[in-house]
Amino acid sequence: LLECVSKKDTRRLMEKAKDLSNRGIDLQRLTTDLINIAKETVVYSYSQDEGLLTIISEEQANKLASLFTAKELLSSIDYLMDVSIKYKDATDSLSYFEVCLLKMVALMGENKPVMEYKKPVEQPKPQVNEIKTEVKPEIKPVVEEKPVEQPKPAEPVIKHLSNNELYQILTRSKRAVREADNTKWMAVTREAAVLKDTAIMASNESEMIVVAATREQTDLINEENNQQLIEKATEKILGVRKVVTAITNDQKTLLINYFKDRTASIPVIKEEPKEQINETEQRLIKLFGKSGYKKMEG
């Protein structure tokens, strides 16, 4: 019924109303149900709270909300409540119900045209035994036009150093250089905003490793276009152009462990203590050579 009202389908609406009455449906009870359905739809459209629905489902509420505005539903509730009172003194409840439905149809917006029904046009029957020559139209091959592919924007070039390459930078780094760069690092980050909130891990006269908070920021810093900006910033503030490589905190931890493993594998060569040679022995070595005499322990 409500769908017919929203579409201004008056013919189908009247047919449904009569059919319900002929089937013995209690029109007063039906009117009360329509009031509750319209009320729940208005409440749901304002609150979007499924928990407030007790009569209709969320899907039904969404469908009705798409067919009616809240104002149309509230006005329809007024008409339905008015007719429910008049049923008590009515001798023909169906007429009252139909008038109420027509008032609801009149509420619908002007952009909803009244459904018009036209009698189907009867097609002339073909004559028997009439031979017709069917002329088939010429079928032309359909040529599919291939869409013109738009050139894809060039992807940014991002440098990625291996653990060994980062390790080599660490071995060349100097604590004094890093501490000196730290005193001016805030000024560098103001000059190159992409370095904001980064910290220096290692630095030498021409290279630097910094730690960034996120993978996205490390990619921005390591992007080829941004590297030129960063090198100019280091030259301006630090007085020398530096190649800056960014890593994340996780990469920092891995790099430190890699550095420890590589450093631990380097053998430490201990120098043997030099033999103490007195003046007399030095003269003997000059005369006879180191193997030309035998030192006697006494």
VENZI-V980626 format. One record per helix or strand. SS is the DSSP state (2 for helix, 1 for strand). FROM is the first residue (numbers start at 1). LEN is the number of residues. Records with the same first field share a line. If there is no record, write none. Layout:
SS = FROM-LEN ; FROM-LEN
This chain:
2 = 2-5 ; 10-13 ; 27-21 ; 50-3 ; 58-10 ; 70-20 ; 93-15 ; 163-10 ; 175-8 ; 185-7 ; 193-3 ; 215-8 ; 224-15 ; 249-16 ; 279-10
1 = 158-1 ; 199-5 ; 207-6 ; 223-1 ; 243-6
